[in-house]
């Protein structure tokens, strides 16, 4: 599902305008990114938890070229699904 499809579906179910729903989704995603960038976590009860993890630097080999590439230490977002979401998906 694309963002546009999500906006269409939510606007129909919420009986709201597509523009209004798109603005809410944009602000929602922006706020999650802002909070994660500060190193904090976002917990959405039943849905899941967004958090930041630290990835250690390492050297990897690109199989096609056999070239060694160094990946620097960095932070990355991680999502852990909640119980309700897991149940919905496993049905």
C-alpha positions as CSV (number, residue, x, y, z in Angstrom):
1,X,0.0,0.0,0.0
2,X,1.3,3.4,-0.9
3,X,0.9,6.6,1.1
4,X,-1.7,7.8,-1.5
5,X,-3.7,4.6,-1.1
6,X,-3.6,4.9,2.7
7,X,-4.8,8.5,2.5
8,X,-7.7,7.5,0.3
9,X,-8.8,4.6,2.6
10,X,-8.5,6.6,5.8
11,X,-10.4,9.6,4.3
12,X,-13.2,7.3,3.3
13,X,-13.5,5.5,6.6
14,X,-13.1,8.7,8.7
15,X,-15.4,10.7,6.4
16,X,-12.8,13.4,6.1
17,X,-11.0,15.2,3.3
18,X,-8.0,13.7,1.6
19,X,-6.1,16.9,2.2
20,X,-6.8,16.8,5.9
21,X,-5.9,13.2,6.3
22,X,-2.7,13.7,4.3
23,X,-1.7,16.6,6.6
24,X,-2.3,14.4,9.7
25,X,-0.3,11.5,8.3
26,X,2.6,13.9,7.4
27,X,2.7,15.5,10.8
28,X,2.4,12.0,12.5
29,X,5.4,10.6,10.5
30,X,7.4,13.8,11.0
31,X,6.9,13.7,14.8
32,X,8.0,10.1,14.9
33,X,11.1,11.0,13.0
34,X,11.8,14.0,15.3
35,X,11.4,12.0,18.5
36,X,13.6,9.2,17.2
37,X,16.3,11.7,16.1
38,X,16.5,12.8,19.8
39,X,17.2,9.1,20.8
40,X,13.8,8.6,22.4
41,X,11.3,5.8,21.6
42,X,7.7,6.0,20.4
43,X,5.2,3.5,21.9
44,X,1.9,3.0,20.2
45,X,-0.1,0.7,22.5
46,X,-1.2,-2.4,20.6
47,X,0.6,-1.4,17.4
48,X,4.3,-1.4,18.3
49,X,7.4,0.5,19.4
50,X,9.7,2.6,17.3
51,X,13.2,3.0,18.7
52,X,16.8,3.8,17.7
53,X,19.5,1.2,17.8
54,X,23.3,1.7,17.4
55,X,24.9,-0.3,14.7
56,X,28.6,-1.1,15.0
57,X,31.0,-0.3,12.1
58,X,32.2,-3.2,10.1
59,X,33.9,-4.2,6.9
60,X,31.9,-6.2,4.3
61,X,32.8,-7.7,1.0
62,X,30.6,-6.9,-2.1
63,X,30.1,-10.4,-3.7
64,X,30.0,-9.2,-7.3
65,X,33.2,-7.1,-7.2
66,X,35.0,-8.8,-4.2
67,X,35.7,-5.2,-3.1
68,X,35.9,-4.6,0.7
69,X,33.7,-1.7,1.9
70,X,33.8,-0.1,5.4
71,X,30.5,0.7,7.0
72,X,30.8,3.4,9.7
73,X,29.1,3.1,13.1
74,X,25.7,4.6,12.9
75,X,22.2,4.8,14.4
76,X,19.2,3.2,12.7
77,X,15.4,3.1,13.4
78,X,13.9,-0.2,14.6
79,X,10.3,-1.2,14.9
80,X,9.0,-4.0,17.2
81,X,5.3,-4.9,16.6
82,X,2.9,-5.1,19.5
83,X,0.6,-8.0,20.5
84,X,-2.5,-6.7,18.7
85,X,-0.7,-6.1,15.4
86,X,1.0,-9.6,15.6
87,X,-2.4,-11.2,16.1
88,X,-3.9,-9.3,13.2
89,X,-1.2,-10.3,10.9
90,X,-1.1,-14.0,11.9
91,X,-4.9,-14.6,11.2
